[in-house]
Amino acid sequence: MKSKIVISLLIFGMLGCSSHVRSTNRGKTFVYPPWYHCLGLHKVSQTHLSIYSAFSEEFQNPQGLFCTKLISKDDSTTDYDDDELTVFGLNSGAGHIIYNSGLFSLKISDGSGKAVERLKNPLDLSGDRYGNLFVADSGNNRVVRYKFSNDRLIPIKEIVGYNNIPFDHPSGVSLDGDYLYVTDSGNDRIAVFNIDDGMNEVQSKFGLAPKLIAPTALSIASRIDEWLYYNKYFIVVVDSFGQRLWKIPAEGEPEVFRYESIVGNGGFNHLDIDYYGNIYVTDTLENKIHKFNRNLRYIVAIGGNAKEGISFDQPRGIAIYKRFGQIFVSEKSGCQYFWIGTDMMRFKAVEMSYNKESGKFLINLSFLLTEYSMVSFYIETHAEDERYTIFEDYLFPPGFHDKIIEGKLKELDYIDIEKINILAIIRPTYSSVDFCKVVKRAPLMKYLSLKGKNQE
């Protein structure tokens, strides 16, 4: 996390997500939260950081982010604070860790104490809700373990190598329960440690890794994460100088996605995984975030086009709180806070056939969905004064869909079938469903009238 993110983090978790909010009706894969949730502060700049740090901190190459709901800050008597998070960010150029110690307070671990605290070009961090935090301190060729206690980060151990070989530019860390995974970039490997056994080296629980070239960022769909929809566990890791993205499953063969498959001149940077196993990867040069599904199939790019309402300035770190779909993104000189929304793109009502004798119809619909969503389809007149249900609240996964849907509606006898829209109402499955609701319409492109036998 970068210092920028740190600021946002104080505010994003202030209030719970509410469904009693007027829908934006604008399709967006990332949605800015409503004003009441963050008091309008969904984007943080150097000005905000200066104020919160008493003008002592500047953004200097922000890097990795990590967010969690700490046990020590949880009020077990209520669930109203369940989305009030602690966010940790790396202000790499300064060698600092910035974090919120409360809703309105910011702290900086600046390395002014013991030598173990003096970070040099730290790139990534990971931890858990129990206050364990690990930092890939790449400039010092080590990983530093901290304990969060009484609003302070206390360094307790440093790890400098694996298999009797010193670390060479460790770049990524990800905690999977008792196991810490570290990308040892200069040694082309992933190192694994058991944190409950004195940080002793262990073998990976996942399948055999491919031959990696300078691996950097990594994230894990963890066995111990209660907010994970599928019980398929895997690692995702960036290597080959940001040009490849690997998925390494617990069982089966690794899969790879090459950046050259995307139109662009950037590369993969930091990454994280959401509740459904979708993978989000920042692209600093292209000012985008690339979204993949859990099978490493490309879905969509977010950002890169200011007309869409979401833009980034060299996005770096990314952290996702899976339970509520909260996303933090650090940038060159700031950070942004979003909720996971949804969008339906390239929506077409390709063809419809209708048999007046039987009342049966067939509709060919095609669309790209950017998030797991509850989708309802309706037949609607152009005047929007009549609506007939095709089906309601069907769960669709993200990706491209080309569906032939059949049903029976005798009411269609009374309208001009050739002059209709197909209406889609799309809601993501997180707690912000009403606020993020999307409404799309597609005119019917082709109509066929079928006789009884043909309809059969």
N, C-alpha and C positions, 0 to 999 in steps of 0.2 A: 504494500500500500504506500501511496505517496502521501506526502504531507497534505496535499490537496484533499485527498480522500478523507483524511482524518477529520477535516472540518465538516465535511458533509456528514460524516458518520455521527457527529453529535446530534444532528438534527433528524436524520432520516428515521431513526427508530422511535421518535417521540410519541406518536399516536398509533393506535391500531388501524388496520385496514378496515374500511367500512363498505358495506354493500349499499348503503342508503345514500348514494351519491348519483347525481345525474350522469348518464353515460356520455362519453365524448363522441361516440359513434364514428370515431376516426380510427381506421385500422392502423395499428402500430405494434411492431414486435416488442419495442421498448416504449413504456408510457411514463411520462412525468407524473409523480403522485399529485393528488389534489393539495391545494394550499393548506388546508387544515392539518394535513399530515406532517408537513415539513415547514410550515410558515413561509412557503414560497421559495425556500432556499434549497433547490434541487441541483444547483450548479454553484461551485465554489471557486473563487478566483484568488489571486495573490492578496487582494485587498482583504478578503475574509480571513485568510491565514494570518496576515499581519495583525489584524485586530484580535483574533483569538489567541495569538502567541505573544501579545504585547510587543509586537514589532521585532521579535527576536528570530523569526524563521522566514526563509525564502524557499520557494520551490527550486530545487536543484536536482534535476534528473529523477523525478519520482519513479518508483518501480512497483514491486509486488504489493498486493493487498490481501488481508484476511479478515473475515468478520465472523462473529459468533455471539450466541447468547450465553454469557458466562453464568455458571452455577452460583458463583459468589454474589452476583448482582440480581439474582432471580428472587422475586417475592413469591414464595410457594403458596401463599394464601389467595392469590388472584392470577388470572390469565391476561389481565389488561396490559402487562408489561412484556408479553411474550415476543413482541417484535422490536423491543428496545435493545439494540445491539451495541456491542463494543467492536470498533473497527480499528485495525492496526495497519499502518502504512509505512512504507520505506521512502524516506527522502534521501535517495541514494548518494547524490553528490555531496551532501552534508554528512553522511554516515549516521543519520538519525532515524529513530522509530517514533512515529507520531501516533497517538491514540487518544480516544475520548475516555475520560475517567468518570463521566456522568453525562447527562443530557446537554449541559451547557459548559462543560469544562474540558480543556485540552491539555494533554501532557506530552512532553518530549523527552525521550531517552537519548541523550546527546553524547554519550560516551565520555563524559567528563570525570567519571569515577575510575574504577579498576581498568586495567589494560584490556581485560576480556570484553569490556563494554565498547571499546573503540572500534567501530565498524568501518570498513573501507570498501566502498562500492557494493553494498549489499543489494541483492537482486530479487530475492523472493522470501516469503515467510509462510508458515503454516502452524496450526495449533489445534486446540480442542477447547471444549467448554469448561474444562477443569483448570484452566489457566496455564497449561503448557504451551510454549511458543518456541518455534525453531526458525532461525534466520540463516539463509545461505549467504555467508559473508565472503563473497567471491574474491575481493581484493586481498583478503588475508588467508585465502585457501582453507576455509574451515566452515563448520556449521556451529552456531552458538545456540545453546538451549537456555531459555529463560523460564522463570516462574512468575506469573502475575499474582501479586499479593498486596493487599491494602493500597490498591491503585498504583502500584509500582511494578516495574519489570526488573526482576532480580536475576542476573546471569548466574547459572549454576554449573555449567559444564561447556567445554568446547570439544568438538570432534574434528580431527585434522587428517584422517585418512581411512582407508578401507583396504583390507587384504594386504597390509604392510606396504601399501603404496600411498603416498601423500595425495591429498586432494589437489586437483589442478583446475581452478576456476569453477567451483561448485556453483550452480546457477539456479536450481529449482529444488524445492522441498515440498513434500506432501505427507501428511500424517494419516495413517490408516489404523485407527485404534492404538494398539501397542507398537505398531511398526512405522518407522520413519523411512521414507524413500527420498534419496538425494541423487540428482543428476550431477555426475562428476564430469563436466563437459570436456576438460582437457584430456581425460583418460577414456573418453568414449564409452561410458558405462553408467549404470544405475546402481547405487550402493543402498543396502537395506540394513536397518538397525532395529533392535528390540529395546524400546525406551524403558520398559519395566524390568529390564535385565542389565541395567548399567550401561545402556547404549552398546551392547555387544552386537557384533556382526551376525547376520542370519541370512538364510536363503530367501529369495522372493517367494511369496505365496502364489504368484501368477505364473503363467506359462513362460517358456523360454523366450527371452527378448530377442528381437532381430539385431543385426549388427548395426549399432547406432553410430552416428557421426556427430560429435559435438552436441550431445543432447542438452537442452536448456530447460524450458518450463515443463512441468508435469502436474497432473491432478489425478485423483483416484475416486472412482465410484466405489465407496467403501462398504464393506460387510457390516460395519457397526453403525452406519448412518441410518437412524430411524426414519429420516425423511428422504427415502429413495424408493420410487415406485416399483422398479423391477429388481429382482434378486439376481441380476447378472452383473458381476463385479469386474471392473477392468481399470487399466491405467491408460491415460492418454499422455503422450509426450511429444514435444517438438524437437526436431533435430535437423541436421544438414543445413545449419546456418539459417534456420527459419523457413526452409523450403519443403519440409515434410512434417506431416502429422501422423503419428502412429496410435493405433488402438491395440493394446496388449491385453487380451482376455485372460481370466483365470483358467479357462479351458479352451482349446482350439488355437488356430493359427492367427498371428498378428495381421492386422489390416493397415494399409497405408493410404494417405491422401496427399498428393503432391500439389504444391502451390501453383505450379504451372497450369493446373486444370482451371484456375480462376483467372479471369481477365484482370490483370493488375501487375504492378511492378514492386509490390511490397514483400512481406513475409510474415510468418506466424510469430507471435510474441508470447504474451502471457495467456493463460487459459483457466477455465473453471467449468464445472459440471452442475446442471440443475437437477431438480427433483425427478424428472423423467429420464435422466441420463443424457439429455441434450448437451452438446459441447459448444462453448463459446470461446473464440480465440481472437485476441486483439491483433490489429494490423496497423502498426504505427505509421508506416509510410503512406498507406492508402487511406488513413483516417477512417477505418472501418472496424466493425466487429463481425467476424464470420460465424454463422451458426450452423452446426451439424446435428443430425439426429444421433441416437445412441448406436446406430450401425455405421457411423461415419459417412453418412450420405449428406451431401451439401443441401442446405435449405435456403438460406438467404444471407445477404450482407446488410448490416444495419449501419447507417451513417454514410458518409461520402457524398451526400446530396442534401444540401441545406433545405431544399424545397420540401423535403419529407418531414421537416420539423425536428429531426434529430441529426446533430452533427458533432464531430469529435475533432480535437486538436491534438494529434499524435497520441492516441490512446495507448496506455501502457498496461498497468495492472487491472485485474478484474476479480471481483469476489461476489459470490452468490449465496444468499441465505435461502436454502432450499424450501424451508417450510412455507414461507410467504411469497417467494419469488422476488425478493429484493436484490437489486444489483447495484454494485458500486464500481465505477470505472475511473481510474486516474488518468490524467492527461499531462501534457507538457507543463502547463501552468495552472492546474486546477483539477477538479474532479466533479463527477456527476453521479446522481442517484436516480434510479429508475425502479419501476415495477415491471415484471414480465407481463406483456400484453399479448395480443394476437393480431393477425391480419389475414385476410383472404385476398390473394392476388390472382390476376389473370383468370378471373371468374367468367365463365362462358356457359350459356344455355345452348348447347350445340344443336340439339334436335329434340323434337317431341312428337310422339304419335299418340292418337287418341281414337278409341273405338266407341262410338256413341251407343251402339247396341248394348255392349257389356259395361260401359263406363270405365274400362281399363285404359291406363295410359303408361307410356314409357318416356322417360326424359334422360337425355345424355348430358351430364354436367361435368365440367372440368374446372379445376381450380388448384392453386397452391396455397396451402395452409402453413403458417409459420410457427404454430404452437399447438400443443394438445388442446382441443377445444370442444365444447358442446355446441353442435351445429343444428340449426333448424332451417328447413326449406319450406317455402310456401309458393303457391301460384297466385299471382296478384295482377289485377287489371292495371292498365297504364294510368288510369285515374287514381289508383291506389285506394279505391273505395270498397273493393271486395278482395278477400283473401281466403285461400283454401289450403289446408295443411297437407303437405307431402309427408313429412315426418318431423318430430321435434326432439331436441336434446339428445342427439346421437353423438357419441364420443369419437372424434376423428384424431388420428395422430398427425404430426406435422409432415409436410412433404407434398408432392404433386399427386392429385387424385383425378382419375377419369372414370366416372361412375355412371352406370345405367341403372336408373331407379324406376321401379314399377309400382303402381298402386291402382286404386279404384276410387273415382270421384264422380258420381252422377251429377253433381252440381255444375260440372263443366259444360253440360248441355245448354246452359243459359247464358254463356258468355262467348265472346269471339276469341277462340283459342289462338288465332293468329295475331292477336294484339294483347299480349300479356308480358309481364316480367316474371322472372324467377327471383324471389326475395330470399336472401340468406341472413340469418341472425346468428352471430358467432360470439361465444363467451369463453374466455380462458377458464381453467379450472381452479385457479388460485382464489383467495378470499376477496380479491378486488374485481370479481366477475362483472358486476353491474357497471362499475366505473369504466371498465375496459371493453364493454360490449361494442361490437362492430356490426353495422348494417350495410349490406351490399345488395345491389340489384343488377340483373343481367337481362337484357331483352332476348326473347326467343329468336334464334337465328334461322331455324328451319322447322316447318310444321308438316306432318304427314297425317292424312286421314286414312285410317285402316278399316277394312271390313271385318266382319266377325271371324272368318277363317284365318285371315292374315294375322289378326291380333293373337290368335292362339299359337 
